Amino acid sequence: MTIKTALLAGAAAAFMTAAPALAQETTPAPAAAPAAAASSQQSLSLNPGSSVAGPDGELGKLEGVQSNAEGKQELTVRGADGQLRAVPLSGIRQEGTGVVVAYTKAEFDAAAPIAGAPPAPAPSAAPTPDTMSEPTTEPTDPATTEPTTPAPDASTPAPTEPQ
């Protein structure tokens, strides 16, 4: 019994001496943390090809997500000019199938394109009515046309009836 008490007392003493050091390493949460935590736990649906807009209009189409040099994540967005640019995640929220960020169109246009980014995919060429092939002859309805019989060939003898 005394051995258990000694071990428990030693563990408690070790914990009590480490507690002030642990308390100093953690910073107290600011008062706005509950609201920020609630907003950060919201689920976003980031699908490539969805629209990305800023406060003043559409920036482009979402291509993906990458980490910048500081280790922060950012969206990769292809603008109307075909250039792929990075957009910070600040103020990100879902609106329908698109995403809205706190990054203006002017900031997006002024940002440098991502070096080494693949070029914009070529638009798919859907067949147009002009290029679709149409039949050259009118289809005929076999029920309304008369059957044609081949013309008799002069080199073959006419059938004769047995006598």
C-alpha positions as CSV (number, residue, x, y, z in Angstrom):
1,M,0.0,0.0,0.0
2,T,2.8,2.4,0.7
3,I,4.4,1.7,-2.6
4,K,1.2,2.7,-4.5
5,T,0.9,5.8,-2.4
6,A,4.5,6.8,-3.1
7,L,4.1,6.3,-6.8
8,L,0.9,8.2,-7.0
9,A,2.4,11.1,-4.9
10,G,5.4,11.2,-7.2
11,A,3.3,11.3,-10.3
12,A,1.1,14.0,-8.8
13,A,4.2,16.1,-7.8
14,A,5.6,15.7,-11.4
15,F,2.3,16.9,-12.9
16,M,2.0,19.8,-10.5
17,T,5.5,21.1,-11.3
18,A,4.9,20.7,-15.1
19,A,1.5,22.4,-15.0
20,P,2.7,26.0,-14.8
21,A,5.1,25.4,-17.8
22,L,2.2,23.9,-19.8
23,A,0.0,26.8,-18.9
24,Q,2.6,29.3,-20.2
25,E,3.0,27.5,-23.5
26,T,-0.7,27.7,-24.4
27,T,-2.1,31.1,-25.2
28,P,-5.6,32.1,-24.0
29,A,-8.3,32.0,-26.7
30,P,-9.6,35.4,-27.7
31,A,-13.3,36.2,-27.1
32,A,-14.1,36.0,-30.9
33,A,-12.8,32.4,-31.0
34,P,-16.2,30.7,-30.6
35,A,-17.5,32.5,-33.7
36,A,-14.4,31.8,-35.7
37,A,-14.5,28.1,-34.6
38,A,-18.1,27.8,-35.7
39,S,-17.4,29.3,-39.1
40,S,-14.3,27.2,-39.6
41,Q,-16.2,24.0,-39.0
42,Q,-18.6,24.7,-41.8
43,S,-18.4,22.4,-44.7
44,L,-17.5,23.8,-48.1
45,S,-17.9,22.0,-51.4
46,L,-14.9,22.8,-53.6
47,N,-15.4,21.2,-56.9
48,P,-13.1,21.9,-59.9
49,G,-14.9,24.0,-62.5
50,S,-17.1,25.8,-60.0
51,S,-17.3,29.5,-60.1
52,V,-15.1,31.7,-57.8
53,A,-16.3,35.2,-57.1
54,G,-15.0,38.2,-55.2
55,P,-17.0,41.0,-53.6
56,D,-17.0,42.8,-57.0
57,G,-17.7,40.0,-59.5
58,E,-16.5,36.6,-60.8
59,L,-12.8,35.9,-60.7
60,G,-12.8,32.7,-62.7
61,K,-13.2,28.9,-62.4
62,L,-11.8,26.8,-59.6
63,E,-9.0,24.4,-60.6
64,G,-7.8,23.2,-57.3
65,V,-6.0,24.1,-54.0
66,Q,-2.3,24.5,-53.3
67,S,0.0,25.5,-50.4
68,N,2.0,28.7,-50.9
69,A,5.6,29.4,-49.7
70,E,4.4,30.2,-46.2
71,G,2.5,26.9,-45.9
72,K,-0.9,28.5,-46.2
73,Q,-3.5,27.0,-48.5
74,E,-4.9,29.0,-51.4
75,L,-7.2,28.3,-54.3
76,T,-6.0,28.0,-57.8
77,V,-8.4,29.9,-60.1
78,R,-8.3,30.1,-63.9
79,G,-9.4,33.6,-65.0
80,A,-11.2,34.6,-68.2
81,D,-7.8,35.3,-69.8
82,G,-6.8,31.6,-69.3
83,Q,-4.1,32.4,-66.7
84,L,-4.0,30.3,-63.5
85,R,-3.6,32.5,-60.4
86,A,-3.6,31.9,-56.6
87,V,-6.4,33.3,-54.5
88,P,-6.1,33.4,-50.6
89,L,-8.8,31.7,-48.6
90,S,-9.6,34.8,-46.5
91,G,-13.4,35.3,-46.2
92,I,-14.2,32.1,-48.0
93,R,-17.9,31.0,-48.0
94,Q,-20.2,28.9,-50.1
95,E,-22.9,30.4,-52.2
96,G,-24.9,27.8,-54.1
97,T,-22.5,25.7,-56.2
98,G,-19.9,28.6,-56.3
99,V,-17.4,30.0,-53.8
100,V,-17.0,33.6,-52.7
101,V,-13.7,35.0,-51.3
102,A,-12.7,38.4,-50.0
103,Y,-10.4,39.0,-53.0
104,T,-11.3,41.7,-55.5
105,K,-11.2,41.4,-59.3
106,A,-8.5,44.1,-59.4
107,E,-6.4,42.1,-56.9
108,F,-6.9,39.0,-59.0
109,D,-6.0,40.7,-62.3
110,A,-2.9,42.2,-60.7
111,A,-1.7,38.9,-59.2
112,A,1.1,37.1,-61.1
113,P,0.1,33.9,-62.9
114,I,1.4,30.7,-61.3
115,A,4.7,29.7,-62.9
116,G,4.7,26.4,-64.6
117,A,0.9,26.1,-64.5
118,P,-0.6,23.9,-67.2
119,P,-2.3,25.7,-70.1
120,A,-6.1,26.1,-70.1
121,P,-7.8,23.0,-71.4
122,A,-9.0,23.3,-75.0
123,P,-12.8,23.6,-75.3
124,S,-14.5,20.5,-76.4
125,A,-15.6,20.6,-80.0
126,A,-19.2,19.7,-80.1
127,P,-20.6,18.9,-83.5
128,T,-22.6,21.8,-84.9
129,P,-25.6,21.4,-87.2
130,D,-23.5,22.7,-90.1
131,T,-20.9,19.9,-89.7
132,M,-23.3,17.1,-89.1
133,S,-23.7,14.8,-92.1
134,E,-27.1,14.6,-93.5
135,P,-28.4,11.8,-95.8
136,T,-28.0,12.7,-99.5
137,T,-31.1,10.7,-100.6
138,E,-34.6,10.9,-99.2
139,P,-35.6,7.7,-97.4
140,T,-38.5,5.9,-99.0
141,D,-41.3,4.1,-97.3
142,P,-41.4,0.5,-98.6
143,A,-45.2,0.4,-98.1
144,T,-45.8,3.2,-100.5
145,T,-43.4,2.3,-103.3
146,E,-44.1,-0.3,-105.9
147,P,-41.7,-3.2,-106.1
148,T,-39.5,-3.1,-109.1
149,T,-38.9,-6.2,-111.2
150,P,-35.7,-6.5,-113.1
151,A,-35.9,-6.1,-116.9
152,P,-35.7,-9.3,-118.8
153,D,-32.3,-10.1,-120.1
154,A,-32.2,-10.9,-123.8
155,S,-29.4,-13.5,-123.4
156,T,-31.5,-15.8,-121.2
157,P,-34.2,-17.9,-122.8
158,A,-37.8,-17.3,-121.9
159,P,-39.2,-20.0,-119.6
160,T,-41.2,-22.6,-121.4
161,E,-44.0,-24.6,-120.1
162,P,-43.8,-28.3,-120.2
163,Q,-45.9,-29.9,-122.8
